[in-house]
Amino acid sequence: MRASVNRPPTPDADEDKEAEPTLQEIINIKLIESGEKERLKELLRERLIECGWRDELKAQCRAFTRKKGRSKITVDEIVRNITPKGRAMVPDNVKAELLQRIRAFLMSDAL
C-alpha cells in the first residue's frame, strides 16, 4: 500500500497540549507574584543569622579552604562540598516556621 504524499503526518496528541504547570510551579508563581517569596527569604536569612547557622557555615568554608589550599580550590568546589552540610544544619524549628508560613499562605485566598 502506498502512503499519501499530499497529507501531512498525524501529529501526536501529546504535541498538541501545552505542558501543564505542576502544583509546585503554580505555588512558586503565586509566591513570586504576591511578593511572599521575598518575605520568606528575608525571614529565613534573619532566622539563620539568629541561630548562628551563618557563622558556622563560614567557619566550615574557611576550614575546607585551608584543608584544600587556598590556591588550589574553586568556589564551585566549596559550594559542592558545603551545600549538603549547610542544608543539613538548618535547625528544625526554622524549617517548621517556614513550612507553617507557606501553609498559611496556601490556605489564604492566594490560590
N, C-alpha and C positions, 0 to 999 in steps of 0.2 A: 504494500500500500504506500502511496506517495503522500508526503507531508505537504500541506498547503503553503505556498510561497507567499501569498498575499496577507495571511493572517499572522499577527504578532503572537509570540508565545503567551500563554495564560499566566498572568502574574500570580505569585503565591499569595495566599490570604494573609500571611504574616507581614508581607511587604506593604500592604495597603494600610495597615494600622500603624498609627504613630505610637511610639513607645509610651506606655502609661507610666507616670511617675510612681515610684514606690511610696509607701507610707512614710518612710524615713525622709525621702526627698520632699514630700509635701510638708512635713513638720519643719524641716530645715528652712524651706521657703517662707513659711509662716513666721518662724522665729526671726528671720532676717527682715522681712517686711515690717514686722511690728517693732523692731529695734530691741526685742527681748534678748536676742543672741548676744549683742554687745553688752547689755546689762549683766547677763550671766557670766560672760567672760571677765568682766570687771570684778564681779563678786568672787569668782574663782581666784583671780590674781590676789585680791585682798586676803582671802582665807588662807591661801598657800603661804603668803608672806607672814601672816599672823602666827601660823603653826610652825614656822621655821623650815618648811619644805624647801623654799628657795635657797636659803643659806646652805642647807645640807646638800642640795644638788650642785651648787657652786663648788663646795668642798670636794665632791666626788669628781667633778670635771677637772679640778686642779690636780687631784691625786692621779687621775688617769693620764693627764698630760705629763706629769712628772715621771710616771712609770714608763710611758712610751718614748719620752724625749720630745722636747718642745719643737725641734726642727723636723722631726720625723712623723708628725701627726697632722691630720687634716681635720677640719671642722666636721666633715661628714663622718669620719671615724668616731669622733667624740659623740656626735648625735646618735649614731648607730649603737654605740655601747651604752650610753647613759639613758636613752629614752625608755627602754623597758624597766630599768631600775626606778626612774622618775615616776613612771605610771604606777608602779607597784607601791611606791612610797606615799602616794596621796592618801591622807587619812580617811577612814571610813565615814567619819562624821561630815567631812567636806563633800564626799560623794553623795551621801544621803541628803544633805541640804540641797545640792544642785538637782538631784533627782526629784525631790519634793517640789522645788520651784518649777521644774519642767512639767511635772504632772499638774500642778495648779494652773499653769499656762494652758495646757491642753484641755483642762476641764472648763476653762473660761469660754467665752463665746468666740475665741480666736479661730477655732476650727468650725 
